[in-house]
């Protein structure tokens, strides 16, 4: 299943399931399975069954079931039944034999290769550079996605699962002299706490935090990733903004608006890019002269051009750029 068939909401659900797929569940024969039991899967996703089936695989059946006991749910042993579509268990309240569908106690794991290729696609990593996706490291907790262009440089990117449980092991791995001195490590759960200094010049980010969650189709905030990479190891990072500008596709997205602005024209894009860069520095109102200077970097005459002239023939800009004060402009956030 390709990225085109996946919504942003579904991708966020798959990332949560991917993180949970690391948990260990004992089956009826005492073997360890890694995945999400059916009783949790049903409440963790709103994806249609046929779509979910394309992203998951059944790796076995749990040896227990969480049955209701008063206001709680407790683990009870599952019993094989002559009907393969169900399992039996003793009700902890009545001690009578009850049954549960086999699908509810099956253990499902996310197809790691499929999901990681989606993330690599969002990062625009060429297929030829994704060889690490097929070779998981650290017992299936770490993958090298390849090199992505973030800002002006190509950066090695990894994805880690279960970071909070394996942070020591992950740090030791990235201290190896055979690895690059710097890179980006995306976590399918939380990133590192602010007080934890990352190894060497690596930077950590939560994958969920860098996904633009207010648009229908999945995309990553590449500018945010660039800021994370540029942030000192002990520095603080500004939270996600209500506006996002993708300088590679020249698309402006404002959280409060359903429709993104696909900007055409080099000077238009340069002006919006400058405004976004200032917003990242908490300057939400910018002098028109500054914006025009960014749009006309090669012409002194650009200083005499008005904003209305810059965007002449394109009334769409007024839906995204406001003029609340004379000579000052900012994004139309309402």
N, C-alpha and C positions, 0 to 999 in steps of 0.2 A: 504494500500500500504506500502511495507516494505522499509527499507533503501537501499536494493540491487537495487531497481528500481529507485533510485534517484541520480542524478548527483550533484556535488558540486555547479555548476551554478544554478540548479533548487532549491537547498536548500537555497541558498542566496536570490533568488527571493521570496521564500515562507516566509522567515524571514521578508523581507521588507513588504510583504502583511500582515503578522501577526501583525506587528507593526501598519500598517495603519488601520487594522480592528478595532482598538480601537476608531476611529473617529465616531462622531455622525452624522447621516443623517436623516432628517425628511421625512416621507413618505406622501402619499396623504391624510391620515387621521390625520396627526399631531403627529403620534407616532415616537419615536426615534428608529432608527435602527443603529446597530453598524457593520460596514463593509466597503467594497470598492465598489464604483459604477462601473458598467460595462464599462463605458467610460474611467475610469482610469485603470481598470484591463487589458484591451487590450494592453495598452502601457507599463505596468509594468512587463510583463512576456513574455517570449518566449516559454513557455511550451505548448505542444500540447493540444487542448481543452479536449480530453478525460483524459489526465493525470491531468490537472488542476482541472477537475471536481471531481477527486478522493480526492483532498485535500481541496475543498471548499464546502460550502452549501449556497443556496440562502435563504436569510432571509427576503426578501421583495422587494419592488420597491420604488425608490426615488420619491419624490413629485415634483422634478424639474429636469431640464436638462440644461447643459451648451451649449448654442447655439452660433454660430459665429455671431459677430457683428463688422464688420470691422476687425481690427487686434486683437480683443479681443474676449473672450467668456464670456457671461453673463448668469446668471441663469434665466430660464423662466419656468413658471408653466406647468406641464404636464396635459394633458387632456385624460380621458378615451376614448377608441375607441371601436366600435362594434367588431373589429377584435382583439382578445386577444393577438395576436403576435406583436402588435405595440401600441404606444402611440402617441397622437397628441400634437402639441405646436404651438404657434404663432411666426412666424419668427420675430425677433426684427428689422430686416431691411425692410422687405416688408409687415409685418403684415398678411401675408398669412398663411394658415394652412399647416403645414408640419408634417411629421411623422418620428418616430425613432423606431427601433426595440426594443421590450421589453427587450431583453438580454442586450442592451446597457444601460438601466436605472435600471436594477436589481441591488440589493445590495448583495454582496457576502462576507462571512466571512470564514477565514481559520479554519479548524477543529483543534482546539487547542490541543485536546487529542492526535491526530495523530502526530502532529508536535512535541509536547513536548516529546512524547515517542521516537521519532527519536533522539532528543538531549540527552535523558537519555541513549539511546543505544550507542551513540558515547562516552558517559562518562562511559560506561560499568557499569551502575547502575542496579543491579539485579531487576527483575520484582517485586519481593515481597517488595521492598523498594520504589516503585513509587506511593504509595497510594495518595500522595499529588497532583498528576497530575489531579485526578478526583475531587479535592476540591479546586477550585481557591479562592484566598484571595483578599482583597482590591477591591471588586467589579469587579473581573475578570482581575486584573492587575498583580497578583503575584501568582506563583505556586512553591511549594516545590518539586523539582525533585527527591530528595532522597540523599543518601550518595554515593560519588564517591571516588575512590582511586586516589589521586593526590599526586605524590611523594610517600612517605612512609606512609602517614596517610589517613584515611577515613574522608572526609570533606562533610558537608551538603551543598547542592547546590540548589539555587533558580533561577527562571527566572522571570524577571520583564518586563512588557510592558508599554510604556508611562512613562518612568522614569522621563524625564524632566518636565512633567506636574504634577507628583505626588511625587516628591522627599521628601517633608515634611512628607507626609503620610507614605511613605516607611521607612524613618528614624525612625519615632515613632514606627512603627511595630517592627523593629529590636532592639529597646531599651527595649523591653518587657523582664522581668527577666525569663520568662518561656522558652525562646529560648536559644540555645547554645550561648556561648560568641563569637564564631567566625564562619565564613562560607564564601562561595563564592556566589555572586549575579551576574548572567549573565543578560545583558540588550539586548533586541531585537533591540535597537537603539544604541545611543551613551552611553558610560559609564560616570561616574562623571568627571567633570573638575578636573585638578590636584590640584587646590586650595581648593577644598571641601574635608574636612576630613570625612571619612566614620564613621558610628556609631560603637562603641566598636572595635572589631578586625575583622570586616567584610571587604571584599574586593570586588570591583565592576570591571567587565570587559564587554566590548562589545562583544556579541556573534559573530558578523561578524569578529572582529579582531582576534579571537582565532580559526577560521576555516581556515585550510590550503587551500588557494584559488587557488593554482597552480597545484593541482592534480585532476584527473577526479572524483574519488569517495570521498564522504565526510569523513573528519576526523578532529579531534581537535588537536591543538598543546598543548598536556598535559604538556610539559616542560614549555611552556609560562604560562600556568595556575599556575604551581608550583611557577614560579618566581613572578607572581602577588600576590599570597598568602604570599610569603616570603618578599615582598617589604614593607618597613615601610609605615605607613599611609600618611606621607608627603614626601615619596621618589619618585624618578623618575624611569621610566621603559624604557628599551631599546626597540626601535621599532622592528617589526617582521624581522627576519633574512632571507637571501636568501636560507638558508639551514635548514632542520628540521630533527631531529632524534627522533623516537619513541622508547623509551627504553623498552617498553613492548612487542612490536612486532618485534623489531630490524630491523626497516625499515628506511633507509636514503633516504630523498627526497631533491633534489637540484632543485631550481626553474627553472634553465635554461635547465634542462634535462627532457625529456618526461618520461623516465623509472626510477622508484625508485629502490634502491638497497636493496633487501631482504637478510640481512646478516645472514649467517649460521656459527655457531661456537661461543662459549662463549668468546674466546680471541679476535676474530675479532670484536665482538660487543663491548667489553670493550674498545678496542682501539678507535673505532669510537665514542663511547659515551664520552670518555675523550676529543677527539678533538672537539666535539660539545660543551661540557661544556666550553672549552677554548674560542671557537668562541663566545659564549654568553657573555664572559668577554672581547670581542674585541681582542682576541689573535688568529689571523688567521693563523699564522705560529708557529708550535710547534716543539721543539727538538724531534728527534726520540727516544732518551733515555727516555723522559717523557712518550711518547705514549707506548713504550714497557714495562715500569714499570707499567703502568695501565693495560696492557694486561696480565702481569705476576706478579701479586701482591704477590704471594706466593713463588716465586722463585727468588733467587739472580742471578741465571744464566740468567734470562731474560734480564739482562743488556747487555749481549754479543750477543743476538739475533739481526739480522738485520730485517728491515721492509720487505724486500723481502722474508725472511725466514718465517716471521709471516704469510704472505699471500700466501705462496707457494701453488701451485695447484689451485689458484683462480686469474686468470688474470683480472677479472671484477673490482677488487679494483682500478686498474690504471685509470679507467674511472671516478672515484669519488674522488681519493686522488692524489694530485699533489706533486711534489718534486722540487720546483723552486730554492731552495738553498741547498747546500750540508748539509746534516744532519738535514734539516728542512722539515716538511710536513704540508700541509693544504688541504682544500677541492678544488676540481677541479670545479670552479664556471662558467667557460666559456664553 
